[in-house]
Amino acid sequence: MNRRLLLSAAVAVAATVAGGYTLLGRNKPQPAAPAAEDPVAALIQMKLPDLNGATQSLAGWKGQPIVVNFWATWCAPCVREMPELDALQKKHPQVRFVGIGVDSASNMQKFVEKVQVSYPLWVMGAGAVDTLRKLGNPSGGLPFTIVFNADGSINRKILGEIQPDDLSQTLSGFKA
């Protein structure tokens, strides 16, 4: 009987001590939840591999206007617009262009053997869909093009195939 009483007392003491620590922990000020990350800043700082495996980042083009085109090898409108984007890149050399693939590096490498572009291609993979949604493309649809001003702010977003004359007019507003 004494053993049972002693064991019950020990359990009661342990429970009281544990409860006290829990109560003390609840009364401590909790750190503020981190502010929601700015998706544009996150994209600019994101490090992505190019088709040679070298790490790249839009941050390296700070101070320059940039056209970011999200595409995939399996996306027919994406493939159709790539030669048009290539021509625009040549027509507007003051603007940096990059294609970010929502695809695997191996698929993209096979693709560029057939369809070559003069602007760099970086690999984001299937995880890019979440990034697209955060950037204001709720469906995660492709192609998706973002035009950045030299200060890093968004000039415009284009969901779907670009209209070359329309995009060229936007890019003409950037000084060389």
N, C-alpha and C positions, 0 to 999 in steps of 0.2 A: 504494500500500500504506500509506503514512504517513497519507493522508487517512482511510482506513478505520480505522486504529488510533486516530487522533485522534477520529473520530466515535464509535467504540465507547467510548472512555474518557469522552467528554463525556456519553453516554447513561448510563453506569454511575454517574458522579458525580451526575447529575440524579436518578437513581433512588434513590441513597443519601440524598440530601438530602430528597427527598419522603418516603421511608420514615422518616427521622428526625422530620420534622414530624408524620407520622401517629402515630408512637410517642409523641411528646411529648403530642399531643392526647389520646391514650387514657389517659395517666397523670394527666391533670388531673382533679380531682374534678368530677363531673357534677352539675348542679343536680338536686335532688330532683324527681321527677315531681309535677305538681300533684295535690292531693287531688281525689278525685272530687267534682264539683260537687253540692251538695245540690239535688235537683230541686224541693223545696218552696220553698227560698230563691230559686232561679232563676225559678220561676213568679211569686213575689211581686214580684220586681224587674223582670220582663219588661215591656217597653213594647209595647203593642198599639194599633192604631188602632180607634176606634169607628166607627160607620156614617157619621159626618160627616168622618172622616179625622183627627180630633184624637187625639193620643197619650195613652193611659191606662195606669195601673199599679195593681195591687192594693196596692202600698206606700203609696199615698195614703189607704188605709183602715186604716192601722196602728192597732191598739188596738180594733178593732171585729170582731165575728164576721162571717164572710163565707160565702156559699154561691156556689160557682163551678160552673156547669153547662156542660159541654162538649156541644155539639149540632151538628146540621147540618140544612139545609133538606130534604134527601133522606131523612132518618131519621124514619120514621113514629112510633116511640115518643117521639122528641125533640119532635116537633110536638104529640103528644097531651099531653105533660106541661107544655108551656109555659104554658097557662092556669092549671094547678094551681100552678106555681111563682110565677106572677104573683099569685095569690090569697094564697099563703103570704108573699110579700114584703109585701103590704098588711097581713096579719094580724100580722106580726112586724117592725115598723118599726125595731127595734133591731138588726136583722141586715141587712147589705148583700148584695144579690144581683147577679150578673153572669152573662150568658150569653156564652160564648166559642165563636164559630163555627168549626167545622172545615169551612169553606166559603169561597167568594169573597165579597167585599164586595158585588158586584153582585147575586149570588143572594140574599144576606141582605137587601139593601135592597128587592128585589122582594117577598120573603117578608113583611116587616113591613108592607107595604101591605095585606096580607090578615089577618095574625095579629099584633096589636099587644100588646106587653107594656110594663109601666111600669118595668121594670128595664133597665139599659144592656146593649147587645150590643156585643161587641168581636170583631174579626176576627183569627183566628190562621191560617186556611187549612189546607191539607192537611198541612203540616209539624207540625201539632198531634199527629198520631198518635204520633210519637216522644216528645213531651212526655208524652202519656197513659201510654205504656209506662213511662217513667221514674218516673211518679207512682204506679205500682203497678197499672196496668191492662195486663197483658201482651198481651192480644188487641188493644188499641187500640179496643175497642168503644164504641159510643155508645148512648144517652146515658151520660155519666159525670159524677157530681156529687160534689164535695168540700165538706165543711163544715169551715171553719176556726174555731178558737177565737179569742178576741180577742188572744191572745199569738202568733198565727201558726201554732200547732201544728194538726195535723189532728185533728179530732174524729171524723170518719167519712168513709168513701168508699162511694158507691153506684154500682154498675155496673148499668145497665139503668134502666128507668122507675122513678121515685120512687113511693112510697106516701105520699100527702099526709098522712094522719093520723100515720104513723110519723115522717116528717120534721118535722112540726109539733111532735111531742112532743120531739124533739131540740132544736128551736129555742126551745121554751118554757123550756129551761134557761138561756138567755142573759138576763141582767138588762138592763133598759132603761136 
